[in-house]
Amino acid sequence: MSLSAQLQNKQIVILGVGITGLACVRFLHQQGLSFTVNDSRANAIDSAKFQQDYPNVQLILGDWNVEVLKQAHVIIASPGIDLNSTAIAPHISENCQVWGDVELFFQVINDLQISVPTLAVTGSNGKSTVVSLLAHIAEKSDLNIALAGNIGKPIMDLLADVNAIAALDCLILELSSFQLETLHSMKACGATILNVSDDHLDRHKTLANYQKIKQSIYQQACTIVVNRDDKLTQPLSNVNEQVLDTKQQTVSFGSNKPLAGQFGLVEINRQLHLSQGEKSLIKVTDLPLAGIHNALNCLAALALGQSAGWQLNAMVNALASFTGLAHRCQHVATNDGVLWINDSKATNVGATLAAIEGLAKTKTKQQQFILIAGGEGKGADFSPLQPAIAQSVDLLITLGKDGDKIALLSNKNKQVNSLEQAVDLASEQVKQGDIVLLSPACASLDMFKNFAQRGDVFMQAVQQLPQRRLAHE
């Protein structure tokens, strides 16, 4: 019996009617299935237009509906919804199947017996960079790929053309911890946890639970790619009551010299190179992405690509032409000789720590290093930043709701009220060759619409420095 037939007489509930929820609505509607849509937000969607498009779908807005939850046989939840909340969890039946959109996608293609080579990436930081790098490598190799999950188009929209899915050379997925909570049917050829640091603990409660959720990706891959520098990415012996398949291949990457077949960094003639075993692949300075942490992202991408059978030489050649993603250690174009770096996407401590340490390993003693940080800290512990700041940062400029907490990490600090003030202050301190890094370690919502707007404001402030200087003369 097909999956659609199995679902015909089931009470199906879609929780959340954002981008993900609407993609699920479109798919279930196309399959002729009966279902209910529930969202706790009263103004989550234009209900009149929704009912016009889907007249036979029950739409409930304004609260989680207890009766609908209790009667559900299948719940398809958007990743932003906390299924463990007291408003939802007590009302879900023990026999109810709870899926996310990625799980639903794999349920469908497995049912259709479509096998798609899949590469899956999770981690606290660097996910979008690595999957975008994989997509870039694939494009340079003329491979037919789709990029989905926590990036790109909603994965359920791929099912609009099943033949196109079957024709894919690779499906590349960025997966958040929220998506992994409801995923168990993926069959990836390669999967990685790039790193694990404090993030989303307001939802996952403990770092151990967060790590366990991340590690569930390993049960769904033939090759697992682990980070030698981060013990929290090392496979647990027991995750979600499943023992790792002993037939799985493990490949590692890290900042030290690798053993044969593994990926790492080696120093040749005082220059760092990416390497596999002792074989040099490319100089770190030839990579367009700044920082050792991005060199590690490149190594992870190479290991994943190799698990899918991609040619190593072709992948290495593609690395040099990847320009990276906006707001992720992005160089700001200027004529002053200062290395201004926009890392506004660093919305947690781990991301900022990676940026500081990654850039510090490439700078000379003559270069001054200024860090701009602060924003909405989401209750994070900023203390892990202190050793790196003490060792590498010459001036700490802070702003935003929790800027004062970050300022306590260094006695070489200045507090300001805006990004423009931060840029102006930094510009007064720097000379040609110095580094100014915006890496907030915080969310942006206390001062900006999102991290992208924060990054845009920073870049604009940097690029308008000459005009502001003239105005003050």
C-alpha positions in Angstrom: 0.0 0.0 0.0 1.4 3.4 -1.0 2.0 6.1 1.6 -0.8 8.3 0.2 -3.2 5.3 0.5 -2.0 4.7 4.1 -2.8 8.3 4.9 -6.2 8.4 3.3 -8.2 7.7 6.4 -5.8 9.3 8.9 -6.4 12.5 10.9 -3.5 14.6 9.6 -2.5 17.9 11.2 0.0 20.5 9.9 1.4 22.6 12.7 2.6 26.0 11.5 1.6 27.8 8.3 4.8 29.5 7.4 7.0 28.7 4.3 7.5 25.1 5.4 3.9 24.5 6.4 2.5 25.9 3.2 4.8 23.7 1.2 3.3 20.7 3.1 -0.2 22.1 2.5 0.5 22.2 -1.3 1.8 18.6 -1.4 -1.0 17.1 0.7 -3.6 19.0 -1.3 -2.2 17.7 -4.6 -2.4 14.2 -3.2 -6.1 14.7 -2.5 -5.6 14.1 1.3 -7.8 15.5 4.0 -6.0 17.5 6.7 -6.2 20.3 9.2 -3.9 23.3 9.6 -3.2 24.8 13.0 -1.1 27.8 13.9 -0.9 29.6 17.3 -0.5 33.0 15.6 -3.8 34.7 14.9 -2.4 36.6 11.9 -0.1 33.9 10.6 -1.7 34.0 7.2 -4.4 35.7 5.1 -7.1 33.2 6.1 -9.6 34.4 3.5 -7.1 33.8 0.7 -6.1 30.5 2.2 -9.7 29.3 2.3 -10.1 30.4 -1.2 -7.1 28.4 -2.4 -7.9 25.4 -0.1 -11.7 25.5 0.5 -11.9 22.0 2.0 -9.0 22.4 4.5 -9.8 23.3 8.1 -7.7 26.3 9.2 -7.4 27.0 12.9 -5.5 30.1 14.0 -4.8 31.9 17.3 -3.9 28.9 19.5 -2.9 25.3 19.5 -6.1 23.4 19.3 -6.2 20.7 22.0 -8.9 18.5 20.4 -7.2 18.6 17.0 -3.9 17.5 18.6 -5.5 14.7 20.6 -7.2 13.2 17.5 -4.2 13.4 15.2 -2.8 10.2 13.7 0.0 12.1 11.9 1.4 15.6 12.8 3.6 17.4 10.4 5.4 20.1 12.3 7.3 23.1 11.1 10.8 23.2 12.5 10.2 26.4 14.5 7.6 24.8 16.6 8.7 23.3 20.0 6.9 20.0 20.2 7.9 19.6 23.8 6.1 22.7 24.9 3.3 22.3 27.5 0.8 23.6 25.0 1.5 20.7 22.6 3.3 17.7 24.1 0.6 16.6 26.6 -2.0 16.4 23.9 -0.2 14.2 21.4 -1.3 10.6 21.4 1.3 7.9 22.0 0.3 6.4 18.6 0.6 9.6 16.7 3.5 9.8 14.2 5.2 13.2 14.3 7.1 14.2 11.2 8.8 17.3 9.9 8.9 18.3 6.3 12.2 16.6 5.6 10.9 13.4 7.2 7.8 13.6 5.1 9.9 14.0 2.0 11.9 10.9 2.7 8.8 8.9 3.6 7.5 9.8 0.1 10.6 9.1 -2.0 11.3 5.9 0.0 7.7 4.8 -0.7 8.2 5.5 -4.4 11.5 3.6 -4.3 13.5 6.6 -5.5 17.1 6.6 -4.4 18.7 10.0 -4.3 22.4 10.4 -3.4 22.2 12.7 -0.4 24.8 14.8 1.5 23.6 16.1 4.9 25.2 18.8 6.9 24.4 19.9 10.5 26.3 21.8 13.2 26.0 24.9 15.3 27.9 27.0 12.8 29.1 26.8 9.2 26.2 24.8 7.8 25.1 27.2 5.1 28.7 27.8 4.0 29.4 24.1 3.6 26.2 23.2 1.7 26.7 26.3 -0.5 30.3 25.2 -1.1 29.1 21.7 -2.0 26.6 23.2 -4.4 29.3 25.3 -6.0 31.6 22.3 -6.4 28.8 20.3 -7.9 28.0 23.1 -10.4 31.7 23.3 -11.5 31.6 19.6 -12.0 28.3 19.8 -14.1 26.4 17.7 -11.6 22.6 18.0 -11.3 21.9 18.9 -7.7 19.2 20.3 -5.5 19.9 22.4 -2.3 17.2 22.2 0.4 16.5 21.7 4.1 17.3 24.8 6.1 18.3 26.6 2.9 17.0 27.1 -0.6 13.5 26.1 -1.6 11.2 24.1 0.8 12.1 20.4 0.3 8.4 19.4 -0.2 8.3 21.7 -3.3 10.8 19.3 -4.9 8.1 16.7 -5.1 6.2 18.8 -7.6 8.4 16.9 -10.2 9.2 13.4 -9.1 11.0 12.6 -12.3 13.4 15.6 -11.6 14.1 14.2 -8.2 15.0 10.8 -9.7 17.3 12.5 -12.1 19.4 14.3 -9.4 23.1 13.5 -9.1 22.9 14.7 -5.5 20.5 16.2 -2.9 22.4 18.6 -0.6 20.7 19.2 2.8 21.4 21.7 5.5 19.7 20.4 8.6 19.0 22.2 11.9 18.6 20.5 15.2 14.9 21.4 14.9 14.6 19.4 11.7 16.7 16.5 13.1 14.2 16.1 16.0 11.6 14.7 13.6 13.9 13.0 11.0 14.7 9.2 11.0 14.1 8.0 7.4 17.0 9.7 5.5 19.5 7.5 3.8 22.5 9.7 3.1 25.7 8.7 1.5 27.5 11.2 3.7 26.6 13.3 6.7 28.6 15.6 9.1 28.3 17.4 12.3 30.6 20.4 11.7 30.7 21.5 15.4 28.6 21.7 18.5 28.4 24.7 20.8 25.8 26.3 23.1 22.8 27.2 20.9 19.0 26.9 21.1 19.3 25.8 24.7 16.2 27.7 25.4 14.5 24.9 23.5 16.8 21.9 24.0 17.5 22.7 27.7 20.9 21.0 27.9 24.0 20.8 25.8 23.9 17.0 26.2 20.4 16.9 24.7 21.3 19.2 21.9 24.4 17.0 21.1 22.2 13.9 21.1 19.8 15.5 18.6 22.6 16.5 16.4 24.1 13.0 16.5 20.9 11.4 15.3 22.2 12.4 11.8 24.8 9.7 12.0 22.3 6.8 12.1 21.1 7.9 8.7 24.3 7.9 6.7 26.7 5.4 5.1 29.8 7.7 5.7 30.0 10.0 8.7 32.4 13.0 8.7 33.6 14.1 12.1 35.6 17.1 13.3 38.7 16.0 15.2 38.9 19.4 16.8 35.5 19.1 18.5 34.9 16.1 20.7 31.2 16.7 20.7 31.0 15.7 17.1 32.6 12.3 17.9 30.0 9.5 17.6 28.3 8.5 20.7 27.9 4.8 21.3 24.2 5.1 21.8 22.0 7.8 20.2 18.2 7.6 20.4 18.6 4.0 21.5 20.4 3.1 18.3 23.9 1.7 18.0 26.0 3.0 15.2 26.2 0.7 12.2 29.6 -1.0 12.4 29.7 -1.0 8.6 29.7 2.8 8.5 32.8 4.5 7.3 34.2 7.3 9.4 36.2 10.1 7.9 37.6 13.0 9.9 38.8 16.6 9.3 40.7 18.9 11.6 43.3 21.6 12.0 46.2 19.2 12.7 48.2 16.9 10.4 45.9 14.1 9.2 46.5 10.4 9.0 46.3 8.6 5.7 42.9 9.1 4.1 41.8 11.8 6.5 41.7 15.6 5.9 43.6 18.3 7.7 46.2 21.1 7.6 49.9 20.7 7.0 52.6 23.4 7.0 54.9 23.4 4.0 57.5 26.1 3.7 55.8 28.1 6.5 52.5 28.1 4.7 49.4 26.1 5.7 47.9 23.8 3.1 44.7 21.7 3.0 45.8 18.1 2.8 44.5 14.5 2.6 47.0 12.5 4.5 50.4 14.0 3.6 49.2 15.0 0.1 49.0 18.8 -0.2 45.8 20.0 -1.9 45.8 23.8 -1.9 47.3 26.6 0.1 45.0 28.2 2.7 45.9 31.6 1.4 44.5 30.6 -2.0 41.1 30.1 -0.5 38.7 33.1 -0.9 37.2 32.5 2.6 38.9 34.2 5.5 40.0 32.3 8.6 41.1 28.8 9.6 37.5 27.9 10.5 36.6 28.3 6.9 39.6 26.2 5.9 38.0 23.5 8.1 34.7 24.1 6.3 36.4 23.4 3.0 37.9 20.2 4.4 34.5 19.0 5.5 33.1 19.7 2.1 35.9 17.7 0.4 35.3 14.7 2.7 31.5 14.8 2.1 32.0 15.1 -1.7 34.4 12.2 -1.7 31.7 10.1 0.1 29.4 10.8 -2.9 32.1 9.7 -5.3 33.1 13.1 -6.5 36.6 13.5 -7.9 39.0 15.1 -5.4 41.1 17.1 -7.9 38.0 18.7 -9.4 36.7 19.6 -6.0 39.9 21.3 -5.0 40.0 23.3 -8.2 36.5 24.5 -7.5 37.4 25.8 -4.0 39.4 28.7 -5.2 36.4 30.2 -7.1 33.9 30.0 -4.2 33.2 33.5 -2.9 31.2 32.5 0.2 27.9 33.7 1.6 26.9 37.2 2.6 27.4 38.1 6.3 29.6 35.1 7.0 33.2 36.3 7.3 32.5 38.4 4.2 35.2 40.9 3.1 33.9 44.5 2.8 35.3 46.2 -0.3 37.3 49.3 0.7 40.3 51.3 -0.5 41.9 51.9 2.9 43.9 48.7 3.2 42.1 47.6 6.3 40.6 44.1 6.4 36.9 44.9 7.4 35.0 41.6 7.8 31.2 41.3 8.1 30.4 38.2 10.2 26.9 39.3 11.2 25.5 35.8 10.9 27.6 34.9 14.0 24.5 34.9 16.3 26.0 32.7 19.0 29.2 32.4 21.0 30.5 29.4 19.1 30.4 31.2 15.7 32.2 34.3 17.1 34.8 32.1 18.8 35.4 30.3 15.5 35.8 33.6 13.7 38.2 35.1 16.2 40.4 32.0 16.4 40.2 31.4 12.7 41.4 34.9 11.8 43.9 35.1 14.7 45.8 32.1 13.2 46.3 33.9 10.0 47.3 37.4 11.3 50.8 38.6 11.9 52.1 40.3 15.1 52.0 43.6 13.4 48.3 43.5 12.6 45.9 45.0 15.1 42.7 43.0 15.7 39.5 44.9 16.6 36.3 43.0 17.4 32.8 44.5 17.3 30.2 42.4 19.2 26.9 42.6 21.0 23.1 42.3 20.6 20.4 40.0 22.0 22.4 37.3 23.8 19.5 34.8 24.2 20.7 34.0 27.7 24.1 32.7 26.4 27.2 32.3 28.6 29.8 34.6 27.0 32.7 33.5 29.1 34.1 31.0 26.5 35.1 34.1 24.5 37.3 35.5 27.1 40.5 33.5 26.5 40.4 34.2 22.7 39.7 37.9 23.2 42.5 38.2 25.8 45.0 36.5 23.4 44.0 38.0 20.1 41.8 41.1 20.3 43.5 44.5 20.8 40.2 46.4 21.2 36.7 45.2 22.0 33.8 47.4 20.9 30.4 46.4 22.2 26.8 47.5 21.6 23.3 46.3 21.9 21.2 44.8 24.7 23.9 42.5 26.0 26.9 44.6 24.9 27.7 45.5 28.5 28.0 41.8 29.4 30.5 41.2 26.6 32.4 44.3 27.5 33.2 42.6 30.9 35.3 40.1 29.0 38.2 42.6 28.4 39.5 45.7 30.0 40.4 46.9 26.5 36.8 47.7 25.7 34.7 50.6 24.4 30.9 50.7 24.4 28.9 52.5 21.7 25.2 52.9 20.8 25.2 52.1 17.1 27.1 50.2 14.5 28.0 53.5 12.8 29.6 54.6 16.0 31.5 51.3 16.3 32.8 51.6 12.7 33.9 55.3 13.3 35.7 54.3 16.5 37.4 51.4 14.9 38.5 53.6 12.0 40.2 56.0 14.4 42.4 53.1 15.7 43.4 51.1 12.6 46.1 51.4 10.1 46.6 49.6 6.7 46.7 45.8 7.2 44.7 45.8 10.4 41.6 43.6 10.9 38.2 44.8 12.1 35.7 42.0 12.6 32.0 42.4 13.2 31.0 39.1 14.9 28.3 39.8 17.4 27.9 36.5 19.2 24.3 37.6 19.6 21.0 37.8 17.8 20.1 41.0 16.0 16.5 41.6 17.0 17.2 44.1 19.7 18.4 46.6 17.1 17.7 45.2 13.6 15.1 43.3 11.6 17.5 40.4 11.2 21.3 39.5 11.0 21.3 40.4 7.2 20.1 44.0 7.9 22.7 44.3 10.7 25.4 43.2 8.2 24.2 45.6 5.5 24.3 48.5 8.0 27.8 47.5 9.0 29.0 47.4 5.4 27.3 50.6 4.5 28.9 52.3 7.5 32.3 51.1 6.4 31.9 52.1 2.8 30.6 55.5 3.8 33.6 56.3 6.1 35.2 58.7 3.6 32.0 60.8 3.3 31.5 60.9 7.1 35.1 62.0 7.6 34.7 64.8 5.0 31.5 65.9 6.7 33.3 66.2 10.1 36.2 68.2 8.7 
